[in-house]
Amino acid sequence: MGLLHIMCHMKQVILRSSTEVFFILNQRKQVWI
């Protein structure tokens, strides 16, 4: 398990979590409006 593989995996995890947060914020915004 190389360092590059770990970095790629971390990038995917960060992208996925930030995408989930974005969707949650979008849903809340729609509820407020």
Residue, then its C-alpha position, 0 to 999 in steps of 0.5 A: m500500500g503506497l503513499l500515492h494510493i493512500m492520498c488518492h483514497m483520502k481525496q475520494v473520501i474528502l470529495r464524497s464527504s464535501t459532496e454530502v455536506f453540499f447536498i445537505l446545505n442545499q436541502r436546508k436552503q430549499v426548506w428555508i425558502 
